[in-house]
Amino acid sequence: MANYPRIYPRVIADDFAATVRFYTETLGLAAEKVVPQFEYASFDFDGETGLAILGRAALGAAVATEPGRGAGMMLVLVVPDVDGLVARLPAEVVVAPPADRPGWNLRSAYVRDPEGNLVEIQTY
């Protein structure tokens, strides 16, 4: 992934299977990857634009979230060095510090913007 940073939305799903069915069967989108055991699905539309779905339970292993309508989106920012970026951020915005996510094959940290929106910063 040569073009850094890259940003895309991620749906946080309370019912992972139903949410994947909605995007694939109802909306007719072709999933690039679906990994049920990690509650993860991704859709790549043109090499630059994408959408991901992650089960709330799977995300809960990395950072606490609250279930319910309206709390189901976050942004993902892909950068070359998650640790370097997080080190430059104010401590009060960091929700979870950088950590390896072996099941996801990446390293990530979580921050909240001033409106309370969750942003995952990740490096492959």
C-alpha positions as CSV (number, residue, x, y, z in Angstrom):
1,M,0.0,0.0,0.0
2,A,2.1,2.8,-1.3
3,N,-0.3,5.7,-1.0
4,Y,-0.3,6.8,2.7
5,P,-2.4,7.9,4.4
6,R,-5.5,6.0,3.4
7,I,-8.8,6.5,5.2
8,Y,-12.0,4.5,4.9
9,P,-15.2,3.8,7.0
10,R,-15.7,0.7,9.1
11,V,-19.1,-0.5,10.2
12,I,-19.1,-1.8,13.7
13,A,-21.7,-4.6,13.7
14,D,-23.6,-6.0,16.7
15,D,-24.8,-8.8,14.3
16,F,-21.9,-9.4,12.0
17,A,-23.5,-12.1,9.8
18,A,-26.7,-10.1,9.3
19,T,-24.7,-6.9,8.4
20,V,-22.5,-8.8,5.9
21,R,-25.7,-10.2,4.3
22,F,-27.1,-6.7,4.1
23,Y,-24.1,-5.4,2.2
24,T,-23.7,-8.4,0.0
25,E,-27.2,-9.8,-0.6
26,T,-29.4,-6.7,-0.2
27,L,-27.1,-4.1,-1.6
28,G,-25.3,-6.5,-4.0
29,L,-21.7,-5.5,-3.1
30,A,-19.0,-8.1,-3.7
31,A,-16.9,-8.8,-0.6
32,E,-13.2,-8.9,-1.2
33,K,-12.7,-10.8,2.1
34,V,-15.0,-12.4,4.7
35,V,-13.4,-13.9,7.8
36,P,-16.2,-15.1,10.1
37,Q,-13.9,-16.3,12.9
38,F,-12.5,-12.7,13.2
39,E,-15.9,-11.1,12.4
40,Y,-14.2,-9.1,9.6
41,A,-15.3,-8.4,6.0
42,S,-13.9,-5.9,3.5
43,F,-15.1,-4.5,0.3
44,D,-12.6,-2.8,-2.1
45,F,-14.3,-0.8,-4.8
46,D,-11.4,0.7,-6.8
47,G,-8.1,0.1,-5.0
48,E,-8.5,3.3,-3.1
49,T,-12.1,3.3,-1.8
50,G,-13.2,0.7,0.6
51,L,-15.5,-0.3,3.3
52,A,-14.9,-2.8,6.2
53,I,-17.3,-4.5,8.6
54,L,-16.0,-5.6,12.0
55,G,-18.1,-7.4,14.7
56,R,-18.3,-5.4,18.0
57,A,-17.2,-8.4,19.9
58,A,-14.1,-8.7,17.8
59,L,-13.3,-5.0,18.2
60,G,-13.9,-5.4,22.0
61,A,-10.7,-7.4,22.2
62,A,-8.8,-4.2,21.2
63,V,-10.9,-1.3,22.6
64,A,-14.1,-1.0,24.6
65,T,-17.2,0.1,22.6
66,E,-20.8,0.6,23.4
67,P,-23.6,-1.3,21.6
68,G,-26.6,0.3,20.1
69,R,-27.8,2.2,17.1
70,G,-25.8,5.3,16.2
71,A,-22.6,3.9,17.7
72,G,-21.8,1.7,14.7
73,M,-19.2,3.5,12.7
74,M,-15.5,4.5,12.9
75,L,-12.9,5.7,10.5
76,V,-9.7,3.8,9.8
77,L,-6.6,5.7,8.9
78,V,-3.8,3.6,7.4
79,V,-0.4,5.2,7.9
80,P,3.2,4.0,7.5
81,D,4.1,4.3,11.3
82,V,1.2,4.0,13.8
83,D,3.6,4.3,16.8
84,G,5.3,7.5,15.4
85,L,1.9,9.1,14.8
86,V,0.4,8.2,18.2
87,A,3.6,9.4,19.9
88,R,2.8,12.9,18.5
89,L,-0.8,13.0,19.7
90,P,-2.1,14.5,22.9
91,A,-2.5,11.7,25.5
92,E,-6.1,12.6,26.1
93,V,-7.3,11.5,22.6
94,V,-5.6,8.1,22.8
95,V,-8.2,5.4,23.8
96,A,-5.9,2.4,23.2
97,P,-2.2,2.6,22.6
98,P,-0.5,0.9,19.6
99,A,-0.5,-2.9,19.8
100,D,0.0,-5.8,17.5
101,R,-3.2,-7.5,16.3
102,P,-1.9,-10.9,15.1
103,G,-5.3,-12.2,14.0
104,W,-5.7,-9.1,11.9
105,N,-2.1,-9.0,10.6
106,L,-1.6,-5.4,11.6
107,R,-0.6,-3.0,14.3
108,S,-3.2,-0.4,15.5
109,A,-4.1,2.2,18.0
110,Y,-7.4,3.9,18.8
111,V,-8.2,7.6,19.3
112,R,-11.3,9.7,19.6
113,D,-11.9,12.9,17.7
114,P,-13.4,16.0,19.5
115,E,-16.9,14.7,18.6
116,G,-16.2,11.4,20.2
117,N,-15.9,9.4,16.9
118,L,-13.6,6.4,17.1
119,V,-10.6,6.4,14.7
120,E,-8.4,3.3,14.3
121,I,-4.9,4.2,13.2
122,Q,-3.2,1.2,11.6
123,T,0.0,0.0,9.9
124,Y,0.2,-3.3,8.0
